[in-house]
Amino acid sequence: MYLRTMNYSPFQWNLFTVFKLPSAFFSGVRVREASHKRVLVKVRYNWFNTNPFKSMYWATQGMASELATGIVMFKAIDKAKVKVSMLVTAQKGQFFKKAVGTIVFSCDYKNQIQEAIEAAKKTGEGQVINLSSEGVDESNTVVSRFEYEWSIKIKSKQY
């Protein structure tokens, strides 16, 4: 998969979710920031993403956190100008507090992504990248933390 993503605005990422991740869009997942340093994805607790315990359904939190790490991956791949196959191969979630109100998930850029892409280009073998995304509520309290293992493989060495 190759997307021209370096200049995507939050509006364009949100439009992307309408067509490629409709369940995330309808659950209220929205990209707030997609800068060269970090990605922020927010989701507001509402009737559509609620669970029987009057908090946000864990899967909605997972969609928001995965999108944050996915955008980081897309941007790093775009910067490397290679065609890459990418897939989440493992995921772990931890929950610390009921998620109500607006939850913001963040993911900062990691040098390990560029290092893995370079290793994949040199060796032709798949590489694994571990990224995490933490969700905080309006009082800046961590409500959940997700870790994703992304697997990448170079499809073609030409741009």
C-alpha positions as CSV (number, residue, x, y, z in Angstrom):
1,M,0.0,0.0,0.0
2,Y,1.3,3.4,-0.8
3,L,-0.5,6.7,0.0
4,R,0.7,10.2,-0.5
5,T,0.2,11.2,3.1
6,M,2.8,13.7,4.2
7,N,0.6,16.6,3.6
8,Y,-2.8,15.1,4.7
9,S,-4.6,17.5,7.0
10,P,-6.8,16.2,9.9
11,F,-9.8,16.9,7.6
12,Q,-8.4,14.7,4.9
13,W,-7.6,11.9,7.4
14,N,-11.2,12.1,8.7
15,L,-12.5,11.8,5.1
16,F,-10.2,8.8,4.7
17,T,-12.0,7.1,7.6
18,V,-15.4,7.7,6.0
19,F,-14.4,5.5,3.0
20,K,-11.7,3.1,4.5
21,L,-12.7,2.8,8.2
22,P,-16.4,3.6,8.3
23,S,-16.9,1.9,11.7
24,A,-14.3,4.2,13.2
25,F,-15.9,7.2,11.6
26,F,-19.4,6.3,12.8
27,S,-18.1,5.6,16.3
28,G,-16.8,9.2,16.5
29,V,-13.1,8.6,15.9
30,R,-11.5,11.9,14.5
31,V,-8.0,12.9,13.8
32,R,-7.1,16.1,15.6
33,E,-3.5,16.5,14.6
34,A,-1.2,14.7,12.2
35,S,2.0,16.7,12.3
36,H,5.6,15.7,11.5
37,K,6.2,15.1,15.3
38,R,3.0,13.4,16.5
39,V,-0.5,12.2,15.8
40,L,-3.5,12.9,18.0
41,V,-6.8,11.1,17.5
42,K,-9.9,11.9,19.6
43,V,-13.1,10.1,20.3
44,R,-16.0,11.4,22.4
45,Y,-18.1,9.0,24.5
46,N,-21.7,8.9,23.0
47,W,-24.6,6.5,22.6
48,F,-23.1,4.8,19.6
49,N,-19.9,3.7,21.3
50,T,-21.2,3.0,24.7
51,N,-21.1,-0.3,26.6
52,P,-23.5,-1.7,29.3
53,F,-21.2,-0.3,32.0
54,K,-21.8,3.4,30.9
55,S,-18.3,3.9,29.5
56,M,-16.7,3.8,26.0
57,Y,-16.6,0.4,24.4
58,W,-13.0,-1.0,24.3
59,A,-13.1,-1.6,20.6
60,T,-13.8,2.1,19.9
61,Q,-10.7,3.0,22.0
62,G,-8.8,0.4,20.0
63,M,-9.9,1.9,16.7
64,A,-8.7,5.4,17.8
65,S,-5.4,4.1,19.1
66,E,-4.7,2.0,16.1
67,L,-5.4,4.9,13.8
68,A,-2.9,7.0,15.6
69,T,-0.2,4.4,15.2
70,G,-1.2,3.7,11.6
71,I,-0.9,7.3,10.6
72,V,2.6,7.4,12.1
73,M,3.4,4.4,10.0
74,F,1.9,5.9,6.8
75,K,3.9,9.1,7.2
76,A,7.2,7.3,7.8
77,I,6.6,5.1,4.8
78,D,5.7,8.1,2.6
79,K,8.9,9.8,3.7
80,A,10.9,6.7,2.7
81,K,9.2,6.7,-0.7
82,V,8.9,3.0,-1.0
83,K,5.9,0.7,-1.5
84,V,5.3,-1.3,1.7
85,S,3.0,-3.9,2.8
86,M,1.9,-3.3,6.5
87,L,-0.1,-5.3,8.9
88,V,-0.9,-5.4,12.6
89,T,0.4,-8.8,13.8
90,A,-0.2,-8.4,17.6
91,Q,-2.0,-6.0,19.9
92,K,-2.3,-5.5,23.6
93,G,-4.6,-3.2,25.5
94,Q,-4.6,-2.1,29.2
95,F,-7.5,-0.2,30.8
96,F,-7.0,1.9,33.9
97,K,-10.2,4.0,34.2
98,K,-13.7,4.2,32.7
99,A,-13.5,6.1,29.4
100,V,-16.2,8.8,29.5
101,G,-16.1,12.3,27.9
102,T,-13.4,13.0,25.2
103,I,-10.5,10.6,25.0
104,V,-7.4,11.7,23.1
105,F,-4.9,9.0,21.8
106,S,-1.4,10.1,20.9
107,C,1.5,8.5,19.1
108,D,4.9,10.1,18.7
109,Y,7.2,9.4,15.8
110,K,9.8,6.8,16.5
111,N,13.2,6.5,14.7
112,Q,12.7,2.8,14.8
113,I,10.2,3.0,11.9
114,Q,12.8,4.5,9.6
115,E,15.4,2.0,10.9
116,A,13.0,-0.9,10.1
117,I,12.2,0.4,6.7
118,E,16.0,0.8,5.9
119,A,16.6,-2.8,7.2
120,A,13.7,-4.1,5.0
121,K,15.1,-2.3,2.0
122,K,18.6,-3.8,2.6
123,T,17.7,-7.3,3.5
124,G,14.4,-7.8,1.6
125,E,12.9,-9.4,4.7
126,G,10.0,-8.3,6.8
127,Q,10.5,-6.2,9.8
128,V,8.6,-5.7,13.1
129,I,7.9,-2.3,14.7
130,N,6.3,-1.8,18.1
131,L,4.3,1.3,18.6
132,S,2.1,2.4,21.5
133,S,-0.8,4.8,21.9
134,E,-2.0,6.2,25.2
135,G,-5.5,7.6,25.7
136,V,-6.1,10.4,28.2
137,D,-9.3,12.0,29.3
138,E,-10.1,15.7,29.8
139,S,-8.4,15.7,33.2
140,N,-5.2,14.3,31.5
141,T,-5.7,11.0,33.3
142,V,-4.6,7.9,31.3
143,V,-7.6,5.7,30.7
144,S,-6.1,3.1,28.4
145,R,-2.9,2.2,26.7
146,F,-2.5,0.1,23.5
147,E,0.6,-1.5,22.1
148,Y,0.7,-2.6,18.4
149,E,3.2,-4.8,16.6
150,W,3.3,-3.7,13.0
151,S,4.9,-5.9,10.4
152,I,6.3,-4.4,7.2
153,K,7.7,-5.8,4.0
154,I,9.0,-3.9,1.0
155,K,6.8,-4.6,-2.1
156,S,9.1,-2.8,-4.6
157,K,12.3,-0.9,-4.1
158,Q,11.2,1.7,-6.7
159,Y,9.0,4.7,-5.9
